[in-house]
Amino acid sequence: MKRLKTIGFAICLLGSGMAWAQDNTGASLSAEVTKKILPGLNLSLEEEFRLRDNLGETDRFSTTLELSYRPLEYLKLGGAYNLINYNHETKGWEVRHRYYFFATGSYQFNRFTVSLRERFQSTCRVGVKETSKRANPKLYLRSRLEVEYNIRHSKFEPFASVELYNTLNDPQGNKMNKLKYTAGSKYKLNKRNSLQVFYRYINFKDDDEGNGQHMIGLGYAYKF
């Protein structure tokens, strides 16, 4: 019964966010499985499905395989491959191959955890030629600052983050061309299962994707 109430609460949050962010609203649904290989070494597989245009159009399907290692309590390193089937607004479906490497440093004080993640990302669009105005693959450095709060005697763990996207090989000059703001909460169903619900606002100008979007997300994670 408690789990049903939690899921119902998450759905209510999603509905409230959608009602508030009616202009160009998207949604993200994801499921992730993580396996502990060795102490500090984890392998995870995530499937994600996105909608856009006020939930009226499929945006993408994606599969991510990630390997991460925590050599120190406050440091996490990792890399991943991401296969994306993206529904381009004007050109239809296309395949994208993405890989990335990241390092995340974190610091805890009282019941807060502050973390900074730096991520190098490369995305190649299959069948798309590089031009004097468009790079392929496109390289980014993504910098994310996140704050989490561990509520005493609660399974909820709220968080908020801001992420900056800086181009690394833009033929027209490198710059920060995307900002992503996220706020939400994780909820531990038990030791192995958890949910996450969030609201995200993306303010950017990009020739490969739509511009400016509200997004509501719901994710499920399982660890074993």
N, C-alpha and C positions, 0 to 999 in steps of 0.2 A: 504493500500500500504506500509506504514512504517513497519507493521508487516511482510509482505512478504519479504521486503528488509532485515529485521533483521534475519529471518529464513534463507534466502539465504546466508547472511554473515556467519552465524553459520555453514552451510553446507560447505561453502568454507574453513572455518577454519579446519573442520574435514577432508576434502579432502587433504588440504595442509599437515596436520599432518600425515595422512596415507602415503602420498607420501614420506615424510621425514623419517618416522619410518617404513620401510618396513620389517624389520626383526622381526618376531614373534609379529605381531601387533594384538591387540584386540580392541574391541569396547564395550561401555556400553550405553544402552538406558534406560532411567528411566522416570517415571511419579509419582508425589507425590501430595497428597491432605492433607491439614492441616485444622483442625477445632479448633477454639478457644472455649474452654469449659468455663473457668473462666478467669479473668484477670491474665495473666502470666502462665496459664495452657493450653497446647495445645496437641491435639491428632493427629497423622499423620499416613497415610498409603502410602507405597511406593511399586511400582512394578518395577523390574529391569530385563533386559535381556542382557546377555553378549555373545560376540563372541570371538574366539581366533584363533590361527594358520592362521594369515593373513586374518581374517574374513571368513575362510573357514569351521569353526567348531563351533557348539553351545557349549558354556561353562557352562552356568547356567541360571535358572530362579529363582527369589527369591521374597519373599513377606515380608515386614517389617512393624510391627505395633509398633509405638513408642509413649510414653507419656513423655512430658517434662514440667518442671516448672522453672520459673525464679523468685526466691524470691527477688533478687536484680538486678539492671540494669546491673551489670557487672558479674553476676553469673547465670549459667544455669545448672540445674540438670535433669537427665532423665534416662529412661530405656526402653528396647525394646525386642521384640521377633522377630526372623528372621527365616523363613522357606526357606531352600535352596534345590533346585533340581540341583545337580551338575553332570556334565558329566565328570567323571574321565578319564584321558588320557589312562589308561590301563584296568580299571575295569568296565567301563561303568557307567550307571546312578546310583546315590545313593542319599538318602535323608539325610539332615543335619539339626539338630535343634540347633539354636544359640540364646543365650540371652546375653544382655550386659547392664551395668550401666555406666553412665558417669557424669563427672563434667567439665564444661567449664568456665574458667575465662577470661574476656576480658578487655582491656584497650584502650581508645581512646585518640589520640593526633593529633592535626591539622586535617587532613582528613584521617588519618590512623587508623585502628583498629587492634590491636595485640591480639591474643587469644591463650590460651593453654588449650587443652582438654586431660584429662586422662580418659581412658576407660578400664574397666575390661570386658573381653569377654570369654565366654565358648561356645565351639562348639562340639556337639556330632554327630558322624557319625553312622547312623543306620546300624546294621549288621556287624560292624567292631570291632574286638576284640582288647583289650588293650594288648600290648606286652612289653617286656623289652626294646624295642627301640621306641615304639609308644604309646602315651597317648591317651585315649578316655574316656571322653571328653578332648579336648585340651584347656588349659587356656592361655590367653594372657593378658598383660597390654600394651595397645596401647597409645602412647603419641604423640600428634600432635600439632605442632606450626604453626600458620597461620597468614598471614598478608593480610589485605584487604585495598583497597584505594578507597575512594569515590570521583570520578571525578566531579568537579563542573559543574553544568548544563548539566549533562550527565546521561543517564539511564544505562550506562555500569559501572560495579564495578569489576575491576580486582582483582585477589587474587593469592597467592602462598602459598604452605605449604609443610612441610616435616613431615613424620610420622614414628615413630619407633615402631617395634613390639618386645616385650620381652616375652619369654616363662616363664610360672610360674610353670609348672609341667612336664617338659621334663625329661623322665627317664635317658637320657644321659647327663643331666646337663642344667640348665637354661642359656639362652643367648639371645642376640638380633640377630634375624635371618631374619629380613625383614626390608627393607627401602622403603618408598613410597614417591616420589616427584610428586607434582601436581601444575600446573599453568593453569589459565583459567580466565573466566569472567562470571559474572552474568549480566543479562539484564532484567530490569523491563518493561514488556509490558504495565502494568497498575498497579493499586493498589493491585489487586488480583492475577494476572498472571505474571510469570517470566520464563526465560530460563537460562540455564547454559551450557557453553561449556568448555571443559578442555582437556589438554594433561597430561598424567600420565606415569611415568616410575617407575616400580617396580623391585627392585634388591634384590632377595632373593633366599634362598635355602630351600625348603620345601618338605617333602615326600608325602604330600597330594595334591599338585598342581604343575603346570608347573613352571619352573624357568626362571626369567627374562622376562619382558614383557613391551612393549610399549602399551599404551591404549589411545584411543580417546573417549571422552564421550559427550553425549548430554542429558540434562535433562529438564523436564518441571515440574513446581510447581504451584499449585493453593491453595489459602488461602480463607477461608470463615468463 
